[in-house]
């Protein structure tokens, strides 16, 4: 009934090597890549194919992972709404409003600070110089695939997402007949998640290779841009927290009092970058604060899977960074595509190890851009992960308190069914 938290958006996706966690290994890869680029530039320029292999492996998994996750996410959403009705309905309305708001804030932060400008990520002889102008009539017609297998083979992400949403809704509507199909899709998702974890282990090598190539071929401009990206992300996260405080005030909660109550899970999220560690503590604290158990035990685990506010802001900011670093003008159709794709891809992938990386790759593929820059961003992910995971915890606290305000549930009552 409740979403199982297998691996949170900010959690390390693989085991330790030589006692170092994966984010630390990627950070170390960033420094080693810089050293190679500065000291042995000729060698650094030859390392780019290493990162290309990593990216190709990641792209290989996008379609099976996105399709299975979206179908299962929509199926589970439908099942939850049948049982919990009003409670889940309020929660999911908030999840989508919050996600959309955070995606827009990410775009606004990029519009103010433009961290990608000056960082030339263009690969010689590869990639577009513009994102094609959108014919909206054709755009909506193209969303409907004439052949879903061909759409998957060509990695037409939006077509696959639309089919996945409709297919998940259909499975939710046909009752027990859907169970064998759901079991197969769960197997596909779990197996693909395992492959993701295996591939993510190679991320430090890819980071080393791509940073060495960048420094050797383009100097330090990209490193400055990456530092600017981290700073821009944290400014955006502060804006998100401020808006959450306004929402808390409007529903009669004390913003500072709430932050004080959940200080422990907030600090845990920042230090460990893992929602998996934070969830039990977070649930206990909210129940101790007087939130009915039925709300906490239903909404909070779902929120950790479907309501990733900090990760949503990161997604839109990372994608716009890559767009502008390729020298491409960020027009309105492109930004709308980022919002629409982000609203879908961030749902149902919270349980996927390395889900943030996969979600960003998915949006970039949907825009028709080279995805090699993902390896570059992975090198500084440890710095961004701390902040976005903390904001994820804050956002899910707001979701629980909103449901308590409007869901009409007490400790003695079952959630109201529609």
TORTOR-167099 format. One record per residue (C-alpha): z, y, x. Coordinates in nm, 2 decimals. Layout:
((Z; Y; X))
...
***
This chain:
((0.00; 0.00; 0.00))
((0.09; 0.24; 0.28))
((-0.13; 0.31; 0.57))
((-0.02; 0.13; 0.88))
((0.01; 0.35; 1.19))
((-0.16; 0.16; 1.46))
((-0.23; 0.43; 1.71))
((-0.20; 0.80; 1.64))
((-0.46; 1.06; 1.73))
((-0.26; 1.18; 2.02))
((-0.15; 0.84; 2.14))
((-0.27; 0.69; 2.47))
((-0.55; 0.44; 2.39))
((-0.48; 0.20; 2.67))
((-0.22; 0.06; 2.90))
((-0.09; 0.20; 3.22))
((-0.24; 0.16; 3.56))
((-0.02; 0.18; 3.87))
((0.25; 0.32; 3.64))
((0.03; 0.61; 3.52))
((-0.05; 0.66; 3.15))
((-0.41; 0.71; 3.06))
((-0.39; 1.09; 3.00))
((-0.23; 1.13; 3.34))
((-0.51; 0.91; 3.49))
((-0.77; 1.14; 3.33))
((-0.59; 1.45; 3.46))
((-0.59; 1.29; 3.81))
((-0.96; 1.22; 3.77))
((-1.01; 1.59; 3.70))
((-0.85; 1.68; 4.03))
((-1.03; 1.41; 4.23))
((-1.36; 1.51; 4.08))
((-1.30; 1.87; 4.18))
((-1.22; 1.76; 4.54))
((-1.53; 1.55; 4.56))
((-1.75; 1.83; 4.43))
((-1.61; 2.08; 4.67))
((-1.59; 1.86; 4.98))
((-1.89; 1.63; 4.94))
((-2.13; 1.81; 4.70))
((-2.42; 1.59; 4.78))
((-2.22; 1.28; 4.69))
((-2.09; 1.46; 4.38))
((-2.43; 1.53; 4.24))
((-2.51; 1.16; 4.26))
((-2.22; 1.05; 4.04))
((-2.35; 1.18; 3.70))
((-2.50; 0.84; 3.60))
((-2.14; 0.69; 3.61))
((-2.03; 0.93; 3.33))
((-2.36; 0.86; 3.14))
((-2.27; 0.49; 3.13))
((-1.93; 0.57; 2.97))
((-2.09; 0.80; 2.71))
((-2.35; 0.54; 2.62))
((-2.07; 0.28; 2.57))
((-1.88; 0.52; 2.35))
((-2.19; 0.60; 2.14))
((-2.25; 0.23; 2.10))
((-1.94; 0.21; 1.88))
((-1.98; 0.52; 1.67))
((-2.17; 0.36; 1.37))
((-1.95; 0.04; 1.33))
((-1.63; 0.24; 1.37))
((-1.72; 0.53; 1.16))
((-1.87; 0.32; 0.88))
((-1.58; 0.07; 0.86))
((-1.31; 0.35; 0.89))
((-1.47; 0.57; 0.62))
((-1.53; 0.28; 0.37))
((-1.17; 0.15; 0.42))
((-1.03; 0.50; 0.40))
((-1.20; 0.57; 0.07))
((-1.11; 0.23; -0.06))
((-0.75; 0.27; 0.02))
((-0.75; 0.62; -0.12))
((-0.88; 0.49; -0.45))
((-0.62; 0.21; -0.46))
((-0.33; 0.45; -0.38))
((-0.44; 0.69; -0.66))
((-0.45; 0.41; -0.91))
((-0.09; 0.32; -0.84))
((0.07; 0.65; -0.74))
((-0.15; 0.89; -0.94))
((-0.01; 1.25; -0.93))
((0.18; 1.21; -0.60))
((-0.12; 1.09; -0.41))
((-0.36; 1.33; -0.59))
((-0.15; 1.63; -0.48))
((-0.12; 1.49; -0.12))
((-0.49; 1.44; -0.08))
((-0.58; 1.78; -0.22))
((-0.35; 1.93; 0.04))
((-0.49; 1.71; 0.31))
((-0.85; 1.84; 0.25))
((-0.75; 2.20; 0.21))
((-0.54; 2.19; 0.53))
((-0.82; 2.01; 0.72))
((-1.09; 2.25; 0.60))
((-0.87; 2.55; 0.69))
((-0.80; 2.42; 1.04))
((-1.17; 2.35; 1.10))
((-1.25; 2.71; 1.00))
((-0.97; 2.85; 1.22))
((-1.12; 2.66; 1.51))
((-1.46; 2.82; 1.44))
((-1.29; 3.16; 1.42))
((-1.10; 3.11; 1.75))
((-1.43; 3.02; 1.92))
((-1.59; 3.33; 1.76))
((-1.32; 3.55; 1.91))
((-1.29; 3.40; 2.26))
((-1.61; 3.21; 2.32))
((-1.46; 2.97; 2.58))
((-1.79; 2.79; 2.63))
((-1.99; 3.09; 2.73))
((-2.05; 3.09; 3.11))
((-2.00; 2.72; 3.13))
((-2.35; 2.57; 3.18))
((-2.33; 2.21; 3.07))
((-2.71; 2.18; 3.03))
((-2.84; 1.86; 3.18))
((-3.18; 1.92; 3.35))
((-3.46; 1.78; 3.14))
((-3.23; 1.67; 2.86))
((-3.11; 1.81; 2.53))
((-3.22; 2.08; 2.29))
((-3.19; 2.46; 2.35))
((-3.14; 2.53; 1.98))
((-3.00; 2.35; 1.68))
((-3.28; 2.33; 1.43))
((-3.28; 2.58; 1.14))
((-3.17; 2.41; 0.82))
((-3.39; 2.38; 0.52))
((-3.11; 2.33; 0.27))
((-3.32; 2.15; 0.00))
((-3.45; 1.91; 0.26))
((-3.10; 1.88; 0.41))
((-2.95; 1.75; 0.09))
((-3.25; 1.52; 0.03))
((-3.21; 1.38; 0.38))
((-2.85; 1.30; 0.31))
((-2.97; 1.01; 0.09))
((-3.10; 0.73; 0.31))
((-3.40; 0.54; 0.19))
((-3.29; 0.26; 0.43))
((-2.92; 0.25; 0.54))
((-2.99; 0.00; 0.82))
((-3.26; 0.23; 0.96))
((-3.02; 0.53; 0.93))
((-2.75; 0.33; 1.12))
((-3.00; 0.23; 1.39))
((-3.11; 0.59; 1.43))
((-2.75; 0.71; 1.43))
((-2.80; 0.95; 1.14))
((-2.43; 1.02; 1.10))
((-2.43; 1.22; 0.77))
((-2.64; 0.96; 0.59))
((-2.40; 0.68; 0.71))
((-2.10; 0.89; 0.60))
((-2.24; 0.95; 0.26))
((-2.32; 0.58; 0.21))
((-1.98; 0.49; 0.34))
((-1.80; 0.72; 0.09))
((-2.00; 0.58; -0.20))
((-1.96; 0.22; -0.09))
((-1.58; 0.27; -0.04))
((-1.56; 0.42; -0.39))
((-1.75; 0.13; -0.54))
((-1.53; -0.13; -0.37))
((-1.22; 0.05; -0.51))
((-1.37; 0.03; -0.86))
((-1.46; -0.34; -0.87))
((-1.11; -0.49; -0.83))
((-1.05; -0.83; -0.66))
((-1.42; -0.90; -0.61))
((-1.40; -0.64; -0.33))
((-1.13; -0.81; -0.13))
((-1.36; -1.04; 0.09))
((-1.57; -0.74; 0.18))
((-1.27; -0.53; 0.26))
((-1.14; -0.81; 0.48))
((-1.47; -0.82; 0.67))
((-1.47; -0.45; 0.72))
((-1.10; -0.46; 0.84))
((-1.21; -0.72; 1.09))
((-1.50; -0.50; 1.20))
((-1.27; -0.20; 1.23))
((-1.00; -0.38; 1.43))
((-1.25; -0.54; 1.66))
((-1.43; -0.21; 1.72))
((-1.09; -0.04; 1.79))
((-1.02; -0.30; 2.05))
((-1.36; -0.22; 2.21))
((-1.27; 0.15; 2.20))
((-0.95; 0.08; 2.39))
((-1.14; -0.12; 2.65))
((-1.40; 0.15; 2.70))
((-1.14; 0.44; 2.70))
((-0.98; 0.27; 3.00))
((-1.28; 0.38; 3.20))
((-1.24; 0.74; 3.09))
((-1.07; 0.85; 3.42))
((-1.37; 0.72; 3.62))
((-1.61; 0.91; 3.39))
((-1.40; 1.23; 3.42))
((-1.40; 1.20; 3.80))
((-1.78; 1.16; 3.80))
((-1.88; 1.43; 3.56))
((-1.64; 1.69; 3.71))
((-1.76; 1.61; 4.06))
((-2.12; 1.66; 3.94))
((-2.03; 1.99; 3.77))
((-1.85; 2.14; 4.06))
((-2.11; 2.02; 4.31))
((-2.40; 2.16; 4.10))
((-2.26; 2.46; 3.92))
((-1.94; 2.58; 4.09))
((-1.61; 2.67; 3.93))
((-1.74; 2.85; 3.62))
((-1.69; 2.53; 3.41))
((-1.33; 2.49; 3.53))
((-1.25; 2.85; 3.42))
((-1.41; 2.78; 3.08))
((-1.20; 2.46; 3.03))
((-0.88; 2.66; 3.11))
((-1.00; 2.92; 2.85))
((-1.06; 2.64; 2.60))
((-0.70; 2.52; 2.64))
((-0.56; 2.87; 2.59))
((-0.78; 2.93; 2.29))
((-0.66; 2.61; 2.13))
((-0.30; 2.71; 2.16))
((-0.37; 3.05; 2.01))
((-0.54; 2.87; 1.72))
((-0.25; 2.63; 1.68))
((0.00; 2.92; 1.66))
((-0.22; 3.07; 1.38))
((-0.21; 2.74; 1.19))
((0.17; 2.71; 1.23))
((0.20; 3.07; 1.10))
((0.00; 2.98; 0.79))
((0.21; 2.67; 0.73))
((0.52; 2.89; 0.74))
((0.37; 3.11; 0.47))
((0.30; 2.80; 0.26))
((0.66; 2.69; 0.31))
((0.79; 3.03; 0.20))
((0.57; 3.04; -0.11))
((0.71; 2.70; -0.23))
((1.07; 2.82; -0.18))
((1.14; 2.65; 0.16))
((1.28; 2.83; 0.46))
((1.02; 2.81; 0.74))
((1.26; 2.85; 1.02))
((1.51; 2.62; 0.85))
((1.24; 2.35; 0.81))
((1.14; 2.38; 1.17))
((1.50; 2.35; 1.28))
((1.54; 2.03; 1.07))
((1.23; 1.86; 1.22))
((1.29; 1.99; 1.57))
((1.34; 1.64; 1.70))
((1.01; 1.49; 1.59))
((0.83; 1.81; 1.70))
((0.97; 1.78; 2.05))
((0.89; 1.41; 2.05))
((0.54; 1.47; 1.95))
((0.49; 1.74; 2.22))
((0.65; 1.52; 2.49))
((0.49; 1.18; 2.41))
((0.17; 1.30; 2.24))
((0.22; 1.01; 2.00))
((0.26; 1.01; 1.63))
((0.35; 0.64; 1.65))
((0.67; 0.72; 1.82))
((0.74; 1.02; 1.59))
((0.69; 0.86; 1.25))
((1.02; 0.67; 1.21))
((1.23; 0.97; 1.33))
((1.03; 1.20; 1.11))
((1.09; 0.99; 0.80))
((1.46; 0.95; 0.86))
((1.51; 1.33; 0.91))
((1.32; 1.42; 0.59))
((1.51; 1.17; 0.38))
((1.84; 1.30; 0.53))
((1.73; 1.65; 0.43))
((1.71; 1.54; 0.06))
((1.34; 1.45; 0.02))
((1.32; 1.14; -0.22))
((1.25; 0.82; -0.03))
((0.95; 0.73; -0.25))
((0.78; 1.06; -0.14))
((0.86; 1.02; 0.23))
((0.76; 0.66; 0.25))
((0.43; 0.72; 0.07))
((0.30; 1.06; 0.17))
((0.41; 1.07; 0.54))
((0.24; 0.75; 0.66))
((-0.07; 0.85; 0.47))
((-0.06; 1.20; 0.62))
((-0.04; 1.06; 0.97))
((-0.37; 0.88; 0.90))
((-0.55; 1.14; 0.69))
((-0.39; 1.48; 0.76))
((-0.44; 1.58; 1.12))
((-0.43; 1.95; 1.12))
((-0.40; 2.01; 1.49))
((-0.66; 1.75; 1.56))
((-0.90; 1.91; 1.31))
((-0.87; 2.25; 1.48))
((-0.93; 2.08; 1.82))
((-1.24; 1.91; 1.68))
((-1.42; 2.22; 1.56))
((-1.32; 2.41; 1.87))
((-1.43; 2.13; 2.11))
((-1.76; 2.10; 1.94))
((-1.84; 2.47; 1.93))
((-1.74; 2.49; 2.30))
((-2.00; 2.22; 2.38))
((-2.26; 2.39; 2.16))
((-2.22; 2.73; 2.34))
((-2.18; 2.57; 2.68))
((-2.53; 2.43; 2.62))
((-2.66; 2.78; 2.57))
((-2.72; 2.72; 2.20))
((-2.66; 3.00; 1.94))
((-2.39; 2.90; 1.69))
((-2.54; 3.00; 1.36))
((-2.41; 2.96; 1.01))
((-2.59; 2.63; 0.92))
((-2.45; 2.47; 1.24))
((-2.10; 2.58; 1.16))
((-2.13; 2.45; 0.81))
((-2.25; 2.12; 0.95))
((-1.94; 2.11; 1.17))
((-1.71; 2.17; 0.88))
((-1.87; 1.92; 0.65))
((-1.89; 1.65; 0.92))
((-1.54; 1.72; 1.04))
((-1.39; 1.70; 0.69))
((-1.53; 1.35; 0.66))
((-1.48; 1.21; 1.01))
((-1.12; 1.31; 1.04))
((-1.03; 1.11; 0.74))
((-0.95; 0.74; 0.79))
((-0.97; 0.75; 1.17))
((-0.61; 0.85; 1.23))
((-0.53; 0.48; 1.31))
((-0.80; 0.46; 1.57))
((-0.70; 0.47; 1.94))
((-0.90; 0.75; 2.10))
((-0.99; 0.86; 1.74))
((-1.01; 1.23; 1.84))
((-1.27; 1.15; 2.11))
((-1.47; 0.94; 1.87))
((-1.46; 1.20; 1.60))
((-1.58; 1.47; 1.83))
((-1.86; 1.25; 1.96))
((-1.96; 1.17; 1.60))
((-2.00; 1.54; 1.51))
((-2.19; 1.61; 1.83))
((-2.43; 1.32; 1.76))
((-2.47; 1.45; 1.40))
((-2.58; 1.79; 1.55))
((-2.83; 1.62; 1.78))
((-2.66; 1.74; 2.10))
((-2.60; 1.56; 2.43))
((-2.25; 1.40; 2.42))
((-2.19; 1.39; 2.80))
((-1.96; 1.70; 2.77))
((-1.71; 1.47; 2.60))
((-1.62; 1.33; 2.94))
((-1.55; 1.68; 3.06))
((-1.32; 1.77; 2.78))
((-1.14; 1.44; 2.82))
((-1.02; 1.56; 3.16))
((-0.81; 1.83; 3.01))
((-0.72; 1.64; 2.69))
((-0.36; 1.58; 2.80))
((-0.29; 1.96; 2.78))
((-0.45; 1.99; 2.44))
((-0.30; 1.67; 2.30))
((0.06; 1.79; 2.32))
((0.00; 2.09; 2.10))
((-0.23; 1.93; 1.85))
((0.00; 1.63; 1.80))
((0.30; 1.86; 1.74))
((0.10; 2.06; 1.48))
((0.00; 1.73; 1.31))
((0.38; 1.66; 1.26))
((0.44; 2.01; 1.12))
((0.14; 1.98; 0.88))
((0.26; 1.65; 0.74))
((0.61; 1.80; 0.69))
((0.45; 2.07; 0.47))
((0.25; 1.80; 0.28))
((0.57; 1.61; 0.20))
((0.75; 1.93; 0.08))
((0.46; 2.03; -0.13))
((0.46; 1.69; -0.30))
((0.83; 1.72; -0.36))
((0.77; 2.06; -0.52))
((0.49; 1.97; -0.75))
((0.50; 1.59; -0.78))
((0.79; 1.56; -1.02))
((0.96; 1.27; -0.84))
((1.33; 1.21; -0.78))
((1.51; 0.93; -0.60))
((1.56; 0.75; -0.93))
((1.20; 0.78; -1.05))
((0.88; 0.60; -0.97))
((0.59; 0.82; -0.88))
((0.41; 0.95; -1.19))
((0.09; 0.75; -1.26))
((-0.22; 0.90; -1.42))
***
